[in-house]
Every structure is written in structure tokens, then in C-alpha cells.
Amino acid sequence: MRLHTLCLAAAALAVALVLLTVHVALAARVTGTITDRSGKPVPLAAVSAPAVRRGTVADEQGRFALDLPPGPATLVVNRVGYERAEVKVEVSDTLAPLVLRLREAAVPLAEVTVSTSSFGKAGKSEGAVLSRQEVMTTPGGAADIFQALRALPGINAPAEGAALYVRGGDPRETLIRLDGGDIGHPYHYEGASGGLFTALDAYMLKSAFFSSGGFSARYGGAMSGVLDMESQDRLGLRTLTLGANMAGMSLSGNWAFVPGKLALVGTARVGVPAVLYDLYGSPHRYQSSPTSRDVAARMVYRYSPTGLAALTYLEGSDDVGVDANYLNFEGDYRDANHSRFAGLQVKDVLAGQLAVRVQAAVQSFESDWSFGPVAAGQHERSAQASVDALWPVGASHELSFGATWRSPDAEITGRFPADSTDYQPGAPTREYATRVRLEYPGFYAEDKIHLGGPLYATAGARFDYASRPGVWTADPRFALAWRVSERHTVRLAAGRYHQLPDPHYQDPVYGNPDLAPLRADHLIAGYEWKSPRADFRVEAYHKQYHDLVVTSPTAFYANGGYGYARGVDVFLQGSRGRLSGWVSYGYLDARRKELDAPREVPASSGVKHEITLVAQYQLTASLEVGAKYNLTSGRPYTPVAGATYDSARGTWLPVYAERNSGLLPDYHRLDVRLTRLFHLGSFLGLPESSVCAAFIEGLNVLNQSNTLDYFYNQDYTQRYVTESYFSRRFLVGGVSLTW
């Protein structure tokens, strides 16, 4: 049945691709760019020639191409928030590219961000966009998108890992997508704070949209946040880049086989930080040095002026062996992970008005780990497909709608301790084997509306079906923006969000396979002030949790939990001359009643205060220095209040204080980075290079020792500190050469 479903989905995609490739071949091509009066590109404007019933939609840079019969023609340009424009042209093979300027409507909808909680350093219209260049230059980010995101409001990171803890939620509550496909395991070293680095090279990145709440109905299956990434689709470049630093090396390139029509983008990386540990030492004793590998490739084909098809493949693996401490046990922890992702995406414009994206993806993930008496494996296989459409109905409406289908399949097997506090040799264990397979289809519709005057709204809803336990969920969502003036905007948002429970809790023997989806209700209010040199945003939010998983005496687990996360995020970004930077601050109060907590207690990922300061200064045209300072209050943890002696086992067992009643020490870290751009002349038969870069980065330059966790001696009378992964001063150098 599952194979039959996948075959039907593939057949449907093939039919869609054939239908979308039908276009007029015998015509002269009219090309150009749509801009506003200041010369900035206007994305997704509809360009049509009504007399011959042909049209297209400009891309994200405002560029368009339209095949028309030779002779006189009238082009009509429409874009929500701008006045309708007409221009007469004489179509011929020698017609130069056009520049069509649109005049803003009385109240420019296209310039109003209706969505809330979309912080970032760049972007336009519906929220924040983090560019590849910003990822590469963020100090302390190690050119890693997830590490770079930690500097933005809404991510209350309780540790140094790259996992996204959004406004008190754990990483499973954030949806991560690449080219429209869900990625469930995008990290290297997932056993370390949920993942230390992303398995996607920033070279592949075109842009990334991040929202920490109140996001569109297009996104389902997530209670807290969304990270939606787009890969590169450059069709005219032929480049090759070699990179090397003290922790690894990389090879990446972009090759246009047919410029403007067919191109391949790819990367390969290997990470071996043994050199760093040999130079500076490490707070951990490794039995085998951490090693990571990943490759990525994207084939892009522009089959028509409006149509684009792309095939994306990612593969990553990592392994580590380290002496680890947990409670009063010290042992050899070993972990090996392997993930694969493949996705097909087709984008086109139908009838010159309807922008359509058809997408399908499959993913596999294998993880095997052992520690003391524990030896377990997690194997996942998932498939997903979606269709999204955008239709500019008129001057006051922009309708989007679509459908998704997900089929998660998770298998967990292994040997676990019968008592979660006893890892000593000879500890009793229990065998665990479960496989959870679900069908999770859904659909949505959303309208971006100009209500009149300075008021704008986005109203929508999505509906999803969980095949186990066989329930539908309904998620209405609404956002309102009041553009007080050109510089001042007030926003409100409310919405409901559901996601499936973790498969660990759905074991038919030691769990409850009929757990219902978890729920969160968002309420957000924000204010933004913008000027040519600065952007200030403040946002208050309240997130109410329902149907969280709790332990049950009759069914192991049940949907009886609840909780909340409320707080304020502040973001100030600006530039003056050669200096640019931003400051972000987040306050969070998060409490939950889940698992065995007797009542609402502080959330495990609830970091109360976090402030980040980032500054970058352009010393010369080719030399830049930057710094980032991060201060975070300690995360909650459950202290050990005492111990009892088990004479039958001959070991001490901990007696815990109230769940999450303790706080780890505050976290401090200062990183600095110096980047130099340069060119290489011809040598050894190689041509002159493109722009190359060399950098020196100091991580934790103050040599601050930060606490990751605590462990104890055998009878729990003494407590020791497990230091964080970067509790040493590291000086890292590297170079990137591009031809």
C-alpha cells in the first residue's frame, strides 16, 4: 500500500511537470525588470499581454521573460500594493530589455509585513530573510546557518548546540524545510545538545526565512517556529571554491551546462577538529575524534521563461566516541548518524496569473548509539509532497492555498535501563522495539487583504488529519498590521498550531499509540520603527500549550499536560558609515506540566534572559572585523537532593529535588572575527581567481568556562561540572579560494 501511494505521488508529479512545460516556442522574447520608483525590484508582479492572452510572473528579483508574436503589443503589469501600469512596445528579436517602474498605491500592501515574529537583518514583504552572505560573516557563527540564527530574538538557546529552541519550545517544535521539503534531522552530532552544526553547507543557501511564532497557515506540524530555507538556483555561473580551516575542508562549485537553462550546484565537506583539540585541549576525552561528512547537490533546469524544475540531494554522516558522565556513572559514549534527503521541486506560472509550486521529498535517518548498559538504534523513513499556489486576485487580495501529504515512519529498537537512574555495570535493562507509521495529510487557504486605509490583514486556516488515532485538527490563524506611517507599524497575531507527539511515546508495549496531536495557541503583539539606517522591533507573546504528553498509570502516556510560554523580544539593528550591527534581547517565562511533573514547573528549555550584541566594522574595502557577545541566564535543571543505597544492586540511587527547581550558572561568550577579501593572479596554469577570502576567528576569546551539566561521585556527596564544548579559547584560521 505504501509503495502504491508513492508511485501515485510520483506519477502525479510527472504529469504536473509535463503540463507545466507546455509553452509557446515560436515567438520573440520580451525581457525586463519590474521596479518601484526608487529602482528597487518588485517581486512576483504579473506581466501580461491581454490582446494575445499571454502572461507571466516576475521572479523574486523582479525579472520577467515573455514570448510574444512580433509586432506592436501592450503590456499590463499588476502587483498588489501598486498601481496598474500599461506600456506599449514593438516586439522584435532586437528589443532591448525593459525597465518597467510601478507607482505605489495609496497604501502599499507590498511594503507591509503583516506576519509577526519574523526577525532578521534583511528581507521585504512577508518577514525576515537571512542571506547566505549574512550567515558567512556573522562572528562566532562558523558560517553555519543554525549558529547564525542564535543571534536573533526568539531563540532562547539553553546550550551551545545549533538546535533551535524557539520561545521555550524544544527543537521538535520547529519545522525545518529545504526547498519546500521537511528535514527532520539537519544536524551533525545530534547527541550533543540536539546537534552542534548543520549538515548543509552555507554555499548551497540562497535565503532562509525564520519565524518564531504567528506564522502562516502554509506551515503545519509545528507548535513553535519555522525555518524555511531555499537553495541556490544560479543558472549563469561557472565557479569552483576550495575551502580549508583548522577543523576541516570543503569543495563547492556552480556549473552552468547550458547558461540560463541548466546548472548544477554542489558541495562536499569533511570536518575533523582533532587539530584544534591537539592545539588547545578539550573539556572532553575522546576515544575517537569527532568526524563529520556531508555532500549536497542541486540540479536546476529552466524549461520555460516561467518554469523551473530542481532536484536536490543531501547526505551527511558523523561519528564520535567520548568518555561521558551521567549522574554517578562514567562510561564510553559512542554515536553514529547517517541521513539522506532527496527532493524534487517544480515552479511555474499558469495563465500568467497563478504561481504554482509542486514538490515531493523523501528522507532517511539512521542513528546508533551506546552508553553503559544502553545500546539503541533509531531508523526513520519519511515521505512528503505538497502543492502551493499564489493568486493575486485583485488590488486588495492575494490568495494562497495548497495541500500537503506527510508519511512519517520511525522505528526505535534497543536495550534501555529499567531504572533511568541506574547505569552501573549489571544494571537491569528492558528491550524496546517500536515502529510508528502515520499518514498526515492536510490543506490550507490564506488571504492577504487590504482592509482599507492603513489596515492590512492575513486570514487563513489549515486542516490536518492524523491517521493514528484518526483525528482531524483545525488551525485558524489571523494577523493584522496597522501602518501608522511610513516608519511605524503595529502588528497583532493569533493562531492555533498542532503537531504529532514524539514516536518514543507511541510504543504499543511501553507507550500509547493513540496519543493525539499536541496543541499550542499563540497571541502576539508587536511594534516596529524603521528608518533608512535603523530598524527597531519589540514584540510581546503568549503561547498556551494543551494536550502535552504526561505519564499515566494505565496507558504509560496520555494527553493530559499543559503549560505556557510568555515573554518579550527586542531587536535593534542599524548602520552608520562603516559600522553596522544589532542588539537582541529576549525575556522568557515558560512553565509546563508534562511527563512526570506533578504541576507546572519551569520548562527544561526555558532560558529566562538572553542578550546578544553583534558589531561589524569595514576597515577597508577588503578588510572587515566583527565581534559577537552573548549572555544567557542559566537553564533549569533538576538537582539531586540526596541518595539511597540499593543493597541488592550494591549501588547508590539519586533522590531528586523538585523537577527543574535548580538553575545552571549564567553563560558568557565573546567571539571575534577578522575577514580579508583578495584576488589571486594566474599561477601554475590556473586562471586569475574570483573573490577569495581569508579569516581568523577567535571563539570564546575571554576563555570563559561555561557549565553544560553536572555529574556526581558514587554516593552523590560531591558534585562536578561538565564543561560546555567551547569552554576553551579557540583561534581558528581558514581560507576560501574561488575561480
MILO-25459 format. One record per residue (C-alpha): y, x, z. Coordinates in steps of 0.02 Angstrom, whole numbers, padded with zeros to 5 digits, always signed. Each point is the difference from the previous one (the first is absolute). Example, Ala and Ser with C-alpha at 12.3 -4.5 7.8 and 13.67 -1.06 7.14 Angstrom:
<rs>
-00225+00615+00390 +00172+00069-00033 
</rs>
This chain:
<rs>
+00000+00000+00000 +00121+00140+00043 -00037+00093-00162 +00024-00162-00097 +00170-00026+00081 +00056+00177-00040 -00056-00020-00181 +00099-00161-00016 +00154+00086+00072 -00019+00146-00121 -00022-00120-00146 +00155-00096+00051 +00100+00161+00006 -00062+00051-00172 +00050-00168-00073 +00171+00013+00083 +00024+00174-00072 -00043-00059-00175 +00119-00148+00014 +00141+00107+00067 -00017+00129-00140 +00041-00125-00137 +00172+00044-00067 +00098+00007-00161 -00030+00161-00096 +00107-00019-00155 +00180+00004+00061 +00146+00114+00038 +00013+00054+00180 +00158-00036+00100 +00014+00106+00157 +00130+00016+00135 +00047-00006+00183 +00068-00142+00106 +00133+00053+00126 +00129-00078+00112 +00186+00032-00022 -00009+00162+00100 -00138+00068-00112 -00145-00022+00122 -00163-00061-00080 -00043-00185+00024 -00190-00017+00017 -00108-00142-00066 +00134-00084-00107 -00068-00119-00132 +00051+00049-00179 -00036-00125-00138 +00041-00044-00180 -00009-00192+00003 +00014-00019-00188 -00168+00085-00028 -00075-00048+00169 -00031+00177+00059 +00042+00082+00165 -00040+00131+00130 +00046+00053+00177 +00086+00164+00043 -00093+00121+00112 +00053+00063+00172 +00126+00119-00081 +00077-00138-00106 -00079+00064-00162 -00067-00119-00131 -00079+00001-00173 -00015-00151-00114 -00076-00013-00174 +00106-00111-00115 +00008-00036-00187 +00133+00104-00090 +00168-00083-00021 +00130-00085+00110 -00057-00060+00171 +00074-00065+00162 -00069+00073+00162 +00012-00102+00160 -00014+00087+00169 -00036-00094+00162 -00021+00066+00176 +00009-00096+00163 +00167+00041+00082 +00089+00049-00162 +00091-00099-00133 -00093-00038-00161 +00046+00122-00139 -00012-00010-00190 +00018+00139-00127 -00015-00001-00189 -00087+00147-00084 -00058+00052-00172 -00184+00041+00021 -00061+00150-00100 -00103+00156+00022 +00162+00100+00022 +00073-00107+00139 +00052+00112+00146 -00057-00043+00178 +00109-00135+00077 +00087-00002+00168 +00022-00181+00056 +00113-00027+00151 -00018-00155+00108 +00139-00077+00103 -00048-00049+00177 -00005-00185+00036 +00121-00069+00130 -00132+00036+00133 -00118+00138-00061 -00175-00047+00056 -00074+00160-00072 +00101+00104+00123 -00051-00096+00155 -00150+00057+00099 -00073-00161+00070 -00153+00081+00078 +00012+00071+00175 -00077+00156+00080 +00007+00104-00159 +00079+00160+00062 +00017+00150-00113 +00114+00131-00073 +00006-00070-00176 -00035-00160-00089 +00079-00156-00070 -00030-00185-00001 -00157-00045+00098 -00003+00134+00131 -00024+00183+00034 -00077+00124-00120 -00052+00175+00051 +00003+00115-00151 -00113+00149-00032 +00149+00118+00016 +00040-00068+00174 -00180+00022+00053 +00001+00180-00062 +00161+00049+00091 -00016-00088+00168 -00007+00139+00132 -00163+00003+00097 -00080-00122-00120 -00112+00131-00082 +00036-00089-00168 -00110-00142+00064 +00055-00180-00026 -00073-00064+00163 +00078+00140+00102 +00167-00031-00088 -00008-00185+00045 -00009+00045+00184 +00187+00037-00008 +00042-00182-00041 +00026-00143+00124 -00143-00118+00036 -00134+00135+00013 -00028+00033+00185 -00119+00145-00018 -00096+00034+00162 -00072+00165-00066 +00027+00133-00133 -00117-00077-00127 +00052-00080-00164 -00072-00172+00042 +00130-00139-00005 +00027-00084+00169 +00124-00137-00045 +00097-00086+00139 -00138+00006+00128 -00143-00034-00121 -00145+00118-00031 -00028+00076-00174 -00122-00139-00050 +00146-00122+00004 +00091+00085-00145 -00048-00032-00181 +00001+00156-00109 -00002-00021-00189 +00002+00114-00151 +00045-00074-00169 -00040-00172+00069 -00171+00047+00071 -00042+00004+00186 -00042+00170+00075 -00090-00015+00165 -00019+00187+00039 +00143+00102-00073 -00007+00140+00130 -00078+00169+00029 -00080+00028+00173 -00004-00182+00053 -00081+00047+00166 +00164+00085+00050 +00128-00130+00054 -00053-00113-00142 +00030+00136-00132 +00107+00157-00009 +00053-00001-00184 -00012-00112-00151 -00133+00033-00131 +00127-00034-00139 +00103+00146-00068 +00186-00043-00003 +00003+00062-00181 -00088-00163-00048 +00133-00104+00085 +00132-00095-00097 +00067-00103+00145 -00056-00084+00160 +00061-00164+00074 -00019-00016+00189 +00030-00154+00106 -00027-00014+00188 +00005-00190+00008 +00054-00161-00083 -00073+00055-00167 -00032-00102-00156 -00138-00130-00022 -00068+00113-00137 -00079+00106+00138 -00147-00071+00097 -00127+00065+00125 +00123+00094+00112 +00084-00051+00164 +00130+00139+00019 +00053+00100-00153 -00017+00044-00184 +00004+00165-00094 -00004-00033-00187 -00008+00160-00105 +00020+00022-00187 -00071+00148-00097 +00090+00100-00132 -00001-00070-00177 +00101+00132-00092 -00048-00007-00183 +00107+00138-00075 -00033+00154+00108 -00115+00149-00020 +00007+00098+00162 -00113+00104+00110 +00034+00043+00183 -00088+00127+00110 +00029-00010+00187 -00056+00109+00144 +00043+00012+00184 -00077+00068+00158 -00109-00154+00023 -00067-00028-00176 +00035-00009-00186 +00024-00129-00136 +00000-00025-00187 +00091-00145-00082 +00057-00048-00172 +00064-00131-00120 -00057+00004-00180 +00062-00118-00135 -00137-00005-00133 +00106-00119-00104 +00179+00009+00065 +00064-00170+00048 -00173-00081-00013 -00143+00094+00084 +00008+00122+00146 -00104+00068+00143 +00066+00045+00174 -00115+00093+00119 -00011+00105+00157 -00129+00101+00096 +00023+00070+00176 -00096+00095+00130 +00058+00022+00179 -00066+00141+00109 +00115+00030+00150 -00106+00143+00069 +00138+00126-00043 +00125-00094+00107 -00120-00005+00147 -00039+00186-00018 +00186+00040+00002 +00063-00118+00135 -00154-00059+00094 -00050-00179+00030 -00013-00116+00150 -00175-00045-00061 -00158+00106-00020 -00074-00030-00172 -00186+00024-00034 +00040-00018-00185 +00177+00008-00069 +00073-00166-00059 -00013-00012-00189 +00064-00137-00114 -00011-00030-00187 +00072-00134-00112 +00025-00036-00184 +00101-00135-00086 +00021-00050-00182 +00095-00138-00089 -00016-00038-00186 +00146-00102-00067 +00004-00088-00168 +00151-00095-00068 -00083-00113-00126 +00157-00099-00046 +00187+00005+00034 -00029-00109+00154 -00180+00038+00044 -00071+00138+00109 -00180+00031+00052 -00049+00130+00130 -00161+00062+00078 +00012+00089+00169 -00134+00100+00090 +00008+00084+00171 -00132+00096+00095 +00017+00090+00166 -00111+00081+00129 +00020+00098+00161 -00108+00071+00139 +00028+00082+00168 -00097+00065+00150 +00093+00024+00164 -00031+00014+00186 +00067-00163+00071 +00025-00074+00173 -00019-00182+00049 +00010-00054+00181 -00111+00129+00091 -00104+00051-00152 +00026+00147-00117 -00099+00008-00161 -00003+00040-00184 +00088-00133-00103 -00043-00003-00185 +00073-00115-00131 -00019-00012-00189 +00086-00127-00111 -00004-00040-00185 +00102-00133-00089 +00018-00059-00180 +00121-00121-00081 +00012-00063-00180 +00125-00125-00065 +00047-00080-00165 +00173-00074-00026 +00076-00091-00149 +00183-00051-00007 +00084-00099-00138 +00128-00135-00039 -00054-00165-00075 +00117-00103-00110 +00141+00119+00042 +00020-00079+00173 -00155+00010+00109 -00038+00172+00073 -00186+00010+00039 -00105+00130+00090 -00191-00006+00000 -00090+00121+00115 -00175+00040+00064 -00062+00137+00116 -00157+00060+00088 -00014+00118+00148 -00138+00087+00096 +00009+00092+00166 -00132+00098+00096 +00027+00073+00172 -00131+00087+00107 +00040+00069+00171 -00084+00060+00159 +00053+00040+00177 -00118+00025+00146 -00131-00139-00004 +00094-00092-00139 -00046+00013-00183 +00069-00134-00115 +00045-00039-00178 +00119-00124-00080 -00020-00043-00183 +00118-00118-00090 +00003-00071-00175 +00138-00118-00051 +00064-00083-00157 +00167-00084-00031 +00093-00082-00145 +00167-00086-00019 +00116-00083-00124 +00188-00002+00033 +00137-00082-00102 +00190+00001+00006 +00099-00134-00091 +00192-00003+00000 +00016-00190-00008 +00189-00004-00009 +00160+00068+00072 -00047-00053+00176 -00189+00017+00006 -00125+00141-00020 -00177-00065+00023 -00148+00111+00039 -00180-00056+00021 -00174+00070-00008 -00176+00008+00068 -00109+00133+00084 -00185+00022+00028 -00072+00121+00126 -00181+00038+00042 -00014+00119+00150 -00172+00069+00040 -00020+00109+00156 -00160+00073+00071 -00003+00088+00169 -00158+00085+00065 -00038+00124+00136 -00033+00040+00180 +00134-00040+00129 +00004+00025+00190 -00057-00153+00097 +00136+00041+00127 +00164+00048-00087 +00045+00116+00146 -00163+00102-00001 -00016+00133-00136 -00098+00125+00104 -00168+00068-00062 -00137-00130+00018 +00124-00146+00003 -00081-00166-00048 +00044-00057-00176 -00020-00153-00108 -00033-00012-00185 +00132-00089-00101 -00019-00067-00177 +00112-00129-00079 +00062-00047-00172 +00146-00117-00028 +00031-00070-00173 +00136-00126-00037 +00089-00085-00142 +00187-00011+00032 +00093-00088-00142 +00180-00059+00012 +00152-00055-00098 +00188-00009+00027 +00164-00064-00072 +00177+00055+00042 +00174-00043-00061 +00154+00109+00017 +00144-00124+00004 +00189+00005-00007 +00043-00143+00116 +00184+00006-00041 +00149+00106+00047 -00052+00152+00101 -00171-00071+00051 -00166+00058-00072 -00178-00038+00051 -00180+00043-00034 -00122-00139+00038 -00187+00013-00027 -00174-00022+00068 -00173+00072-00023 -00173-00072+00033 -00156+00104+00031 -00183-00043+00027 -00119+00100+00111 -00179-00036-00054 -00059+00041+00177 +00029-00107+00103 +00053-00108-00149 +00183-00037+00042 +00163-00011-00097 +00161+00075+00069 +00175-00055-00050 +00148+00120+00014 +00173-00073-00032 +00140+00129-00014 +00188-00015-00014 +00147+00122-00008 +00186-00037-00006 +00142+00119-00045 +00185-00035+00027 +00108+00122-00096 +00157-00007+00106 +00087+00122-00117 -00044+00139-00120 -00036+00114+00149 -00067-00119+00132 -00165-00096-00004 -00088-00101+00133 -00187-00038-00018 -00125-00114+00086 -00187-00013-00031 -00150-00093+00069 -00180-00003-00055 -00183-00011+00043 -00126+00139-00036 -00190+00006+00013 -00130+00136-00018 -00188+00017+00021 -00073+00071+00163 -00070+00176+00004 -00183+00001-00061 -00051+00093+00159 +00017-00164+00094 -00102-00103-00125 -00171+00075+00031 -00130-00140+00005 -00088+00080+00152 +00140+00079+00103 +00146-00099-00069 +00056-00166-00071 -00015-00022-00190 +00101-00162+00010 +00162+00076+00063 +00149-00086-00081 +00148+00094-00080 +00132+00070+00119 +00178-00067-00009 +00178+00061+00027 +00163-00098-00014 +00157+00100-00043 +00181-00043+00042 +00133+00126-00056 +00190+00008-00001 +00099+00144-00075 +00172+00061-00052 +00044+00130-00132 +00163+00089-00041 +00010+00102-00160 +00130+00115-00072 -00008+00130-00139 -00036+00135+00129 -00094-00087+00140 -00125-00136+00039 -00019-00075+00174 -00135-00125+00047 -00051-00079+00164 -00145-00120+00017 -00077-00098+00144 -00176-00069-00014 -00131-00099+00095 -00183+00001-00053 -00117-00122+00088 -00187+00033-00010 -00135-00135+00005 -00191-00001-00013 -00020+00184+00045 -00176+00061+00039 -00055-00004+00183 -00166+00034+00082 -00107-00153+00035 -00147-00023+00120 -00085-00118-00122 +00037+00069-00174 +00051+00182+00035 +00168-00032-00085 +00112-00152-00027 +00173-00045-00067 +00082-00025+00170 +00131+00137+00002 +00187-00007-00018 +00154+00109+00020 +00171+00045-00066 +00106+00142-00067 +00189-00010+00008 +00136+00126-00023 +00148+00068-00096 +00008+00125-00144 +00160+00092-00046 +00027+00104-00156 +00154+00100-00052 -00003+00101-00160 +00143+00087-00088 +00067+00150-00094 +00160+00099-00006 +00023+00142-00121 -00154+00110+00007 -00063-00076+00163 -00117-00151+00005 -00117-00074+00128 -00046-00146+00106 -00034-00055+00178 -00128-00131+00048 -00037-00075+00169 -00131-00125+00052 -00025-00095+00162 -00166-00089+00023 -00076-00111+00134 -00180-00041-00048 -00134-00080+00108 -00170-00074-00042 -00148-00087+00078 -00145+00063-00103 -00177+00067+00024 -00032+00015+00189 +00182-00008+00058 +00013-00135+00137 +00177-00047-00055 +00141+00063-00110 +00014+00189+00023 +00100+00132-00095 -00066+00022-00177 -00092+00164-00029 +00115+00042-00146 +00158-00065+00085 +00124+00145+00007 +00155-00068+00088 +00134+00119-00067 +00006+00109-00155 +00148+00091-00078 +00000+00107-00157 +00143+00105-00067 -00008+00075-00175 +00132+00110-00082 +00001+00091-00166 +00135+00119-00062 +00019+00064-00178 +00051+00182+00025 +00009+00033-00188 -00057-00091-00156 -00173+00076+00025 -00013+00024+00189 -00022-00138+00130 -00031+00005+00186 -00060-00149+00102 -00054-00044+00176 -00087-00146+00086 -00008-00034+00186 -00114-00132+00074 -00001-00063+00180 -00127-00132+00051 -00038-00074+00169 -00179+00017+00058 -00132-00122-00059 -00099-00106+00123 -00172+00056+00056 -00127-00055+00131 -00005+00121+00148 -00158+00045+00096 +00030-00053+00181 -00162+00068+00073 -00186+00026-00031 -00170-00058+00060 -00160+00102+00001 -00151-00066-00096 -00147+00077+00094 -00127-00063-00128 +00092+00089-00140 +00067+00141+00106 +00175-00019-00071 +00172-00063+00049 +00071-00157-00080 +00187-00039-00005 +00087-00143+00089 +00148-00054-00105 +00170-00061+00056 +00073-00151-00088 -00012+00009-00189 +00145+00100-00078 +00091+00013+00166 +00043+00185-00024 +00118+00089-00120 -00024+00168-00084 +00148+00121+00006 +00141-00017-00127 -00025+00083-00169 +00127+00124-00071 -00005+00093-00166 +00127+00092-00109 -00042+00051-00179 +00110+00099-00121 -00019+00033-00185 +00083+00116-00126 -00028-00038-00185 +00050+00109-00147 -00006-00056-00182 -00018+00131-00137 -00059+00035-00178 -00120+00130-00067 +00027+00088-00164 -00136+00035-00126 -00133+00121+00062 -00182+00044-00033 +00004-00111-00153 +00056-00153+00099 +00153-00098-00058 +00157-00021+00104 -00031-00113+00148 +00076-00166+00046 +00076-00024+00173 -00105+00089+00133 +00016-00008+00188 -00035+00112+00149 +00011-00057+00180 -00015+00060+00178 -00031-00134+00131 -00004+00019+00188 -00103-00132+00090 +00033-00028+00185 +00124+00145+00000 +00038-00028+00186 -00185+00032+00037 -00009-00161+00100 -00171-00038+00073 -00033-00186-00023 -00140-00100+00081 -00126-00090-00110 -00116-00061+00140 -00080+00047+00166 -00176+00054+00048 -00081+00038+00169 -00120+00111+00093 -00175-00062+00043 +00046-00101+00157 +00173-00055-00064 +00093+00091+00137 +00103+00103-00124 +00091-00054-00157 +00036+00111-00152 +00109-00019-00153 -00062-00013-00179 +00144+00071-00100 +00059-00079-00162 -00046+00076-00168 +00171+00080-00026 +00026+00066+00177 +00031+00172-00071 +00147+00069-00098 -00053+00011-00182 +00095+00089-00139 -00066-00056-00169 +00052+00070-00168 -00042-00059-00173 +00046+00000-00184 -00013-00123-00143 +00007+00064-00181 +00027-00121-00144 -00009+00023-00188 
</rs>
